[in-house]
Amino acid sequence: MTAAQTTAFFEQDAQMGIPNETVVQLQQEGITTVDDLVDFDKDTMEQISANLRRPAGRIPDPNPAAAPGAIYNVMTMLLSQRWF
């Protein structure tokens, strides 16, 4: 699959319908291509989903008007039940 087809698979509503921010986090879990999905069973996908619901840490506030050193909690990300 091309990069555009992979993006469409993960992000288009007619396919998986996953927000781009969640797709980026899935890459951190080892899912970067459609073929990577064969390496994950139902239990592993449920764990990944749980990880996305409860991300750890904080990140620097990207708002240019934010005070120096401002941070915020990493946002919760959702994974569609279509995965299971």
Backbone atoms as SQL, in Angstrom:
CREATE TABLE atoms (id INTEGER PRIMARY KEY, chain TEXT, resi INTEGER, resn TEXT, atom TEXT, x REAL, y REAL, z REAL);
INSERT INTO atoms VALUES
  (1, 'A', 1, 'MET', 'N', 0.833, -1.186, 0.000),
  (2, 'A', 1, 'MET', 'CA', 0.000, 0.000, 0.000),
  (3, 'A', 1, 'MET', 'C', 0.875, 1.246, 0.000),
  (4, 'A', 2, 'THR', 'N', 0.390, 2.266, -0.659),
  (5, 'A', 2, 'THR', 'CA', 1.105, 3.538, -0.643),
  (6, 'A', 2, 'THR', 'C', 0.859, 4.239, 0.692),
  (7, 'A', 3, 'ALA', 'N', 1.631, 5.277, 0.951),
  (8, 'A', 3, 'ALA', 'CA', 1.436, 6.057, 2.180),
  (9, 'A', 3, 'ALA', 'C', 0.031, 6.660, 2.214),
  (10, 'A', 4, 'ALA', 'N', -0.450, 7.136, 1.081),
  (11, 'A', 4, 'ALA', 'CA', -1.794, 7.729, 1.014),
  (12, 'A', 4, 'ALA', 'C', -2.868, 6.670, 1.295),
  (13, 'A', 5, 'GLN', 'N', -2.692, 5.477, 0.771),
  (14, 'A', 5, 'GLN', 'CA', -3.657, 4.400, 1.017),
  (15, 'A', 5, 'GLN', 'C', -3.647, 3.976, 2.486),
  (16, 'A', 6, 'THR', 'N', -2.472, 3.936, 3.076),
  (17, 'A', 6, 'THR', 'CA', -2.363, 3.582, 4.489),
  (18, 'A', 6, 'THR', 'C', -3.053, 4.631, 5.347),
  (19, 'A', 7, 'THR', 'N', -2.804, 5.891, 5.053),
  (20, 'A', 7, 'THR', 'CA', -3.468, 6.974, 5.786),
  (21, 'A', 7, 'THR', 'C', -4.972, 6.873, 5.634),
  (22, 'A', 8, 'ALA', 'N', -5.436, 6.642, 4.416),
  (23, 'A', 8, 'ALA', 'CA', -6.876, 6.506, 4.169),
  (24, 'A', 8, 'ALA', 'C', -7.449, 5.338, 4.963),
  (25, 'A', 9, 'PHE', 'N', -6.756, 4.215, 5.005),
  (26, 'A', 9, 'PHE', 'CA', -7.234, 3.045, 5.741),
  (27, 'A', 9, 'PHE', 'C', -7.443, 3.374, 7.213),
  (28, 'A', 10, 'PHE', 'N', -6.465, 4.014, 7.824),
  (29, 'A', 10, 'PHE', 'CA', -6.560, 4.308, 9.247),
  (30, 'A', 10, 'PHE', 'C', -7.501, 5.474, 9.554),
  (31, 'A', 11, 'GLU', 'N', -7.543, 6.501, 8.706),
  (32, 'A', 11, 'GLU', 'CA', -8.207, 7.748, 9.081),
  (33, 'A', 11, 'GLU', 'C', -9.565, 8.010, 8.449),
  (34, 'A', 12, 'GLN', 'N', -9.873, 7.470, 7.293),
  (35, 'A', 12, 'GLN', 'CA', -11.158, 7.770, 6.664),
  (36, 'A', 12, 'GLN', 'C', -12.306, 7.112, 7.427),
  (37, 'A', 13, 'ASP', 'N', -13.424, 7.844, 7.525),
  (38, 'A', 13, 'ASP', 'CA', -14.591, 7.332, 8.249),
  (39, 'A', 13, 'ASP', 'C', -15.116, 6.029, 7.663),
  (40, 'A', 14, 'ALA', 'N', -15.015, 5.858, 6.358),
  (41, 'A', 14, 'ALA', 'CA', -15.496, 4.629, 5.727),
  (42, 'A', 14, 'ALA', 'C', -14.580, 3.436, 6.032),
  (43, 'A', 15, 'GLN', 'N', -13.404, 3.716, 6.567),
  (44, 'A', 15, 'GLN', 'CA', -12.467, 2.650, 6.933),
  (45, 'A', 15, 'GLN', 'C', -12.420, 2.543, 8.462),
  (46, 'A', 16, 'MET', 'N', -11.261, 2.815, 9.076),
  (47, 'A', 16, 'MET', 'CA', -11.130, 2.713, 10.526),
  (48, 'A', 16, 'MET', 'C', -11.606, 3.971, 11.247),
  (49, 'A', 17, 'GLY', 'N', -11.534, 5.124, 10.602),
  (50, 'A', 17, 'GLY', 'CA', -12.031, 6.363, 11.194),
  (51, 'A', 17, 'GLY', 'C', -11.279, 6.809, 12.433),
  (52, 'A', 18, 'ILE', 'N', -9.971, 6.618, 12.457),
  (53, 'A', 18, 'ILE', 'CA', -9.160, 6.979, 13.618),
  (54, 'A', 18, 'ILE', 'C', -8.594, 8.384, 13.421),
  (55, 'A', 19, 'PRO', 'N', -8.718, 9.265, 14.413),
  (56, 'A', 19, 'PRO', 'CA', -8.126, 10.605, 14.282),
  (57, 'A', 19, 'PRO', 'C', -6.616, 10.523, 14.081),
  (58, 'A', 20, 'ASN', 'N', -6.075, 11.468, 13.344),
  (59, 'A', 20, 'ASN', 'CA', -4.642, 11.483, 13.049),
  (60, 'A', 20, 'ASN', 'C', -3.795, 11.436, 14.312),
  (61, 'A', 21, 'GLU', 'N', -4.201, 12.144, 15.358),
  (62, 'A', 21, 'GLU', 'CA', -3.419, 12.162, 16.602),
  (63, 'A', 21, 'GLU', 'C', -3.309, 10.753, 17.192),
  (64, 'A', 22, 'THR', 'N', -4.368, 9.977, 17.062),
  (65, 'A', 22, 'THR', 'CA', -4.349, 8.604, 17.561),
  (66, 'A', 22, 'THR', 'C', -3.474, 7.721, 16.676),
  (67, 'A', 23, 'VAL', 'N', -3.533, 7.942, 15.375),
  (68, 'A', 23, 'VAL', 'CA', -2.681, 7.178, 14.449),
  (69, 'A', 23, 'VAL', 'C', -1.214, 7.411, 14.794),
  (70, 'A', 24, 'VAL', 'N', -0.853, 8.634, 15.111),
  (71, 'A', 24, 'VAL', 'CA', 0.531, 8.939, 15.499),
  (72, 'A', 24, 'VAL', 'C', 0.908, 8.153, 16.757),
  (73, 'A', 25, 'GLN', 'N', -0.002, 8.069, 17.724),
  (74, 'A', 25, 'GLN', 'CA', 0.274, 7.302, 18.936),
  (75, 'A', 25, 'GLN', 'C', 0.344, 5.798, 18.659),
  (76, 'A', 26, 'LEU', 'N', -0.471, 5.319, 17.716),
  (77, 'A', 26, 'LEU', 'CA', -0.386, 3.906, 17.338),
  (78, 'A', 26, 'LEU', 'C', 0.995, 3.576, 16.798),
  (79, 'A', 27, 'GLN', 'N', 1.607, 4.519, 16.119),
  (80, 'A', 27, 'GLN', 'CA', 2.962, 4.303, 15.614),
  (81, 'A', 27, 'GLN', 'C', 3.925, 4.058, 16.768),
  (82, 'A', 28, 'GLN', 'N', 3.683, 4.726, 17.907),
  (83, 'A', 28, 'GLN', 'CA', 4.515, 4.506, 19.092),
  (84, 'A', 28, 'GLN', 'C', 4.319, 3.096, 19.664),
  (85, 'A', 29, 'GLU', 'N', 3.160, 2.503, 19.372),
  (86, 'A', 29, 'GLU', 'CA', 2.847, 1.144, 19.831),
  (87, 'A', 29, 'GLU', 'C', 3.316, 0.095, 18.825),
  (88, 'A', 30, 'GLY', 'N', 3.898, 0.528, 17.708),
  (89, 'A', 30, 'GLY', 'CA', 4.424, -0.409, 16.722),
  (90, 'A', 30, 'GLY', 'C', 3.520, -0.658, 15.530),
  (91, 'A', 31, 'ILE', 'N', 2.455, 0.119, 15.394),
  (92, 'A', 31, 'ILE', 'CA', 1.539, -0.044, 14.264),
  (93, 'A', 31, 'ILE', 'C', 1.733, 1.125, 13.313),
  (94, 'A', 32, 'THR', 'N', 2.495, 0.865, 12.249),
  (95, 'A', 32, 'THR', 'CA', 2.765, 1.923, 11.274),
  (96, 'A', 32, 'THR', 'C', 2.195, 1.607, 9.900),
  (97, 'A', 33, 'THR', 'N', 1.906, 0.331, 9.658),
  (98, 'A', 33, 'THR', 'CA', 1.329, -0.072, 8.374),
  (99, 'A', 33, 'THR', 'C', 0.173, -1.032, 8.637),
  (100, 'A', 34, 'VAL', 'N', -0.635, -1.255, 7.632),
  (101, 'A', 34, 'VAL', 'CA', -1.742, -2.199, 7.750),
  (102, 'A', 34, 'VAL', 'C', -1.200, -3.598, 8.056),
  (103, 'A', 35, 'ASP', 'N', -0.097, -3.954, 7.457),
  (104, 'A', 35, 'ASP', 'CA', 0.498, -5.274, 7.689),
  (105, 'A', 35, 'ASP', 'C', 0.894, -5.497, 9.147),
  (106, 'A', 36, 'ASP', 'N', 1.181, -4.419, 9.874),
  (107, 'A', 36, 'ASP', 'CA', 1.547, -4.554, 11.286),
  (108, 'A', 36, 'ASP', 'C', 0.405, -5.120, 12.129),
  (109, 'A', 37, 'LEU', 'N', -0.813, -4.962, 11.655),
  (110, 'A', 37, 'LEU', 'CA', -1.970, -5.411, 12.430),
  (111, 'A', 37, 'LEU', 'C', -1.995, -6.922, 12.632),
  (112, 'A', 38, 'VAL', 'N', -1.369, -7.690, 11.756),
  (113, 'A', 38, 'VAL', 'CA', -1.378, -9.148, 11.907),
  (114, 'A', 38, 'VAL', 'C', -0.577, -9.595, 13.129),
  (115, 'A', 39, 'ASP', 'N', 0.299, -8.737, 13.629),
  (116, 'A', 39, 'ASP', 'CA', 1.126, -9.071, 14.782),
  (117, 'A', 39, 'ASP', 'C', 0.406, -8.885, 16.111),
  (118, 'A', 40, 'PHE', 'N', -0.821, -8.357, 16.087),
  (119, 'A', 40, 'PHE', 'CA', -1.527, -8.017, 17.316),
  (120, 'A', 40, 'PHE', 'C', -2.812, -8.826, 17.434),
  (121, 'A', 41, 'ASP', 'N', -2.957, -9.558, 18.549),
  (122, 'A', 41, 'ASP', 'CA', -4.193, -10.295, 18.792),
  (123, 'A', 41, 'ASP', 'C', -5.180, -9.399, 19.555),
  (124, 'A', 42, 'LYS', 'N', -6.354, -9.943, 19.858),
  (125, 'A', 42, 'LYS', 'CA', -7.397, -9.151, 20.512),
  (126, 'A', 42, 'LYS', 'C', -6.930, -8.607, 21.862),
  (127, 'A', 43, 'ASP', 'N', -6.270, -9.424, 22.663),
  (128, 'A', 43, 'ASP', 'CA', -5.814, -8.966, 23.979),
  (129, 'A', 43, 'ASP', 'C', -4.804, -7.822, 23.854),
  (130, 'A', 44, 'THR', 'N', -3.900, -7.945, 22.902),
  (131, 'A', 44, 'THR', 'CA', -2.905, -6.892, 22.694),
  (132, 'A', 44, 'THR', 'C', -3.573, -5.606, 22.227),
  (133, 'A', 45, 'MET', 'N', -4.559, -5.720, 21.331),
  (134, 'A', 45, 'MET', 'CA', -5.263, -4.518, 20.859),
  (135, 'A', 45, 'MET', 'C', -6.043, -3.869, 21.997),
  (136, 'A', 46, 'GLU', 'N', -6.613, -4.676, 22.894),
  (137, 'A', 46, 'GLU', 'CA', -7.306, -4.101, 24.046),
  (138, 'A', 46, 'GLU', 'C', -6.335, -3.373, 24.952),
  (139, 'A', 47, 'GLN', 'N', -5.116, -3.906, 25.109),
  (140, 'A', 47, 'GLN', 'CA', -4.102, -3.223, 25.917),
  (141, 'A', 47, 'GLN', 'C', -3.676, -1.915, 25.263),
  (142, 'A', 48, 'ILE', 'N', -3.496, -1.923, 23.965),
  (143, 'A', 48, 'ILE', 'CA', -3.150, -0.690, 23.250),
  (144, 'A', 48, 'ILE', 'C', -4.255, 0.335, 23.417),
  (145, 'A', 49, 'SER', 'N', -5.501, -0.098, 23.303),
  (146, 'A', 49, 'SER', 'CA', -6.638, 0.800, 23.494),
  (147, 'A', 49, 'SER', 'C', -6.619, 1.400, 24.901),
  (148, 'A', 50, 'ALA', 'N', -6.331, 0.577, 25.896),
  (149, 'A', 50, 'ALA', 'CA', -6.241, 1.067, 27.279),
  (150, 'A', 50, 'ALA', 'C', -5.102, 2.072, 27.422),
  (151, 'A', 51, 'ASN', 'N', -3.979, 1.802, 26.778),
  (152, 'A', 51, 'ASN', 'CA', -2.850, 2.734, 26.820),
  (153, 'A', 51, 'ASN', 'C', -3.236, 4.089, 26.233),
  (154, 'A', 52, 'LEU', 'N', -4.020, 4.072, 25.160),
  (155, 'A', 52, 'LEU', 'CA', -4.433, 5.313, 24.518),
  (156, 'A', 52, 'LEU', 'C', -5.421, 6.086, 25.391),
  (157, 'A', 53, 'ARG', 'N', -6.245, 5.374, 26.152),
  (158, 'A', 53, 'ARG', 'CA', -7.208, 6.043, 27.033),
  (159, 'A', 53, 'ARG', 'C', -6.528, 6.668, 28.241),
  (160, 'A', 54, 'ARG', 'N', -5.376, 6.135, 28.629),
  (161, 'A', 54, 'ARG', 'CA', -4.680, 6.626, 29.812),
  (162, 'A', 54, 'ARG', 'C', -3.213, 6.918, 29.479),
  (163, 'A', 55, 'PRO', 'N', -2.975, 7.875, 28.611),
  (164, 'A', 55, 'PRO', 'CA', -1.584, 8.173, 28.263),
  (165, 'A', 55, 'PRO', 'C', -0.840, 8.764, 29.462),
  (166, 'A', 56, 'ALA', 'N', 0.429, 8.521, 29.492),
  (167, 'A', 56, 'ALA', 'CA', 1.244, 9.012, 30.598),
  (168, 'A', 56, 'ALA', 'C', 1.949, 10.302, 30.223),
  (169, 'A', 57, 'GLY', 'N', 2.149, 11.128, 31.210),
  (170, 'A', 57, 'GLY', 'CA', 3.012, 12.272, 31.051),
  (171, 'A', 57, 'GLY', 'C', 2.343, 13.571, 30.668),
  (172, 'A', 58, 'ARG', 'N', 3.197, 14.518, 30.507),
  (173, 'A', 58, 'ARG', 'CA', 2.793, 15.853, 30.090),
  (174, 'A', 58, 'ARG', 'C', 3.714, 16.292, 28.968),
  (175, 'A', 59, 'ILE', 'N', 3.242, 17.259, 28.217),
  (176, 'A', 59, 'ILE', 'CA', 4.053, 17.782, 27.117),
  (177, 'A', 59, 'ILE', 'C', 4.072, 19.301, 27.201),
  (178, 'A', 60, 'PRO', 'N', 5.078, 19.926, 26.604),
  (179, 'A', 60, 'PRO', 'CA', 5.108, 21.392, 26.580),
  (180, 'A', 60, 'PRO', 'C', 3.882, 21.932, 25.849),
  (181, 'A', 61, 'ASP', 'N', 3.339, 23.021, 26.353),
  (182, 'A', 61, 'ASP', 'CA', 2.190, 23.656, 25.711),
  (183, 'A', 61, 'ASP', 'C', 2.644, 24.239, 24.371),
  (184, 'A', 62, 'PRO', 'N', 2.041, 23.781, 23.252),
  (185, 'A', 62, 'PRO', 'CA', 2.472, 24.260, 21.931),
  (186, 'A', 62, 'PRO', 'C', 1.919, 25.643, 21.568),
  (187, 'A', 63, 'ASN', 'N', 1.027, 26.172, 22.402),
  (188, 'A', 63, 'ASN', 'CA', 0.442, 27.480, 22.135),
  (189, 'A', 63, 'ASN', 'C', 1.536, 28.550, 22.200),
  (190, 'A', 64, 'PRO', 'N', 1.748, 29.307, 21.115),
  (191, 'A', 64, 'PRO', 'CA', 2.798, 30.336, 21.122),
  (192, 'A', 64, 'PRO', 'C', 2.611, 31.382, 22.220),
  (193, 'A', 65, 'ALA', 'N', 1.375, 31.570, 22.683),
  (194, 'A', 65, 'ALA', 'CA', 1.109, 32.572, 23.719),
  (195, 'A', 65, 'ALA', 'C', 1.238, 31.992, 25.130),
  (196, 'A', 66, 'ALA', 'N', 1.560, 30.706, 25.229),
  (197, 'A', 66, 'ALA', 'CA', 1.668, 30.074, 26.545),
  (198, 'A', 66, 'ALA', 'C', 2.863, 30.633, 27.311),
  (199, 'A', 67, 'ALA', 'N', 2.734, 30.633, 28.620),
  (200, 'A', 67, 'ALA', 'CA', 3.841, 31.088, 29.472),
  (201, 'A', 67, 'ALA', 'C', 5.038, 30.163, 29.286),
  (202, 'A', 68, 'PRO', 'N', 6.241, 30.686, 29.390),
  (203, 'A', 68, 'PRO', 'CA', 7.431, 29.838, 29.281),
  (204, 'A', 68, 'PRO', 'C', 7.365, 28.694, 30.297),
  (205, 'A', 69, 'GLY', 'N', 7.641, 27.489, 29.836),
  (206, 'A', 69, 'GLY', 'CA', 7.626, 26.319, 30.692),
  (207, 'A', 69, 'GLY', 'C', 6.250, 25.728, 30.945),
  (208, 'A', 70, 'ALA', 'N', 5.211, 26.307, 30.329),
  (209, 'A', 70, 'ALA', 'CA', 3.855, 25.782, 30.525),
  (210, 'A', 70, 'ALA', 'C', 3.753, 24.382, 29.934),
  (211, 'A', 71, 'ILE', 'N', 3.058, 23.506, 30.651),
  (212, 'A', 71, 'ILE', 'CA', 2.859, 22.135, 30.190),
  (213, 'A', 71, 'ILE', 'C', 1.399, 21.751, 30.402),
  (214, 'A', 72, 'TYR', 'N', 0.978, 20.678, 29.759),
  (215, 'A', 72, 'TYR', 'CA', -0.353, 20.149, 30.016),
  (216, 'A', 72, 'TYR', 'C', -0.322, 18.642, 29.882),
  (217, 'A', 73, 'ASN', 'N', -1.332, 18.003, 30.474),
  (218, 'A', 73, 'ASN', 'CA', -1.416, 16.546, 30.425),
  (219, 'A', 73, 'ASN', 'C', -1.670, 16.087, 29.002),
  (220, 'A', 74, 'VAL', 'N', -1.096, 14.964, 28.653),
  (221, 'A', 74, 'VAL', 'CA', -1.325, 14.367, 27.346),
  (222, 'A', 74, 'VAL', 'C', -2.799, 13.982, 27.254),
  (223, 'A', 75, 'MET', 'N', -3.424, 14.292, 26.133),
  (224, 'A', 75, 'MET', 'CA', -4.847, 14.040, 25.961),
  (225, 'A', 75, 'MET', 'C', -5.140, 12.557, 25.767),
  (226, 'A', 76, 'THR', 'N', -6.305, 12.157, 26.225),
  (227, 'A', 76, 'THR', 'CA', -6.791, 10.800, 26.013),
  (228, 'A', 76, 'THR', 'C', -7.110, 10.609, 24.541),
  (229, 'A', 77, 'MET', 'N', -6.792, 9.447, 24.011),
  (230, 'A', 77, 'MET', 'CA', -7.086, 9.130, 22.611),
  (231, 'A', 77, 'MET', 'C', -7.973, 7.906, 22.585),
  (232, 'A', 78, 'LEU', 'N', -8.847, 7.862, 21.608),
  (233, 'A', 78, 'LEU', 'CA', -9.785, 6.755, 21.500),
  (234, 'A', 78, 'LEU', 'C', -9.474, 5.894, 20.298),
  (235, 'A', 79, 'LEU', 'N', -9.726, 4.621, 20.454),
  (236, 'A', 79, 'LEU', 'CA', -9.542, 3.662, 19.375),
  (237, 'A', 79, 'LEU', 'C', -10.890, 3.026, 19.100),
  (238, 'A', 80, 'SER', 'N', -11.313, 3.064, 17.877),
  (239, 'A', 80, 'SER', 'CA', -12.616, 2.537, 17.482),
  (240, 'A', 80, 'SER', 'C', -12.753, 1.063, 17.842),
  (241, 'A', 81, 'GLN', 'N', -13.966, 0.655, 18.196),
  (242, 'A', 81, 'GLN', 'CA', -14.229, -0.744, 18.478),
  (243, 'A', 81, 'GLN', 'C', -14.152, -1.593, 17.198),
  (244, 'A', 82, 'ARG', 'N', -14.029, -0.964, 16.052),
  (245, 'A', 82, 'ARG', 'CA', -13.856, -1.719, 14.809),
  (246, 'A', 82, 'ARG', 'C', -12.584, -2.552, 14.835),
  (247, 'A', 83, 'TRP', 'N', -11.678, -2.214, 15.740),
  (248, 'A', 83, 'TRP', 'CA', -10.408, -2.930, 15.833),
  (249, 'A', 83, 'TRP', 'C', -10.582, -4.312, 16.433),
  (250, 'A', 84, 'PHE', 'N', -11.636, -4.519, 17.195),
  (251, 'A', 84, 'PHE', 'CA', -11.753, -5.761, 17.970),
  (252, 'A', 84, 'PHE', 'C', -12.644, -6.762, 17.323);
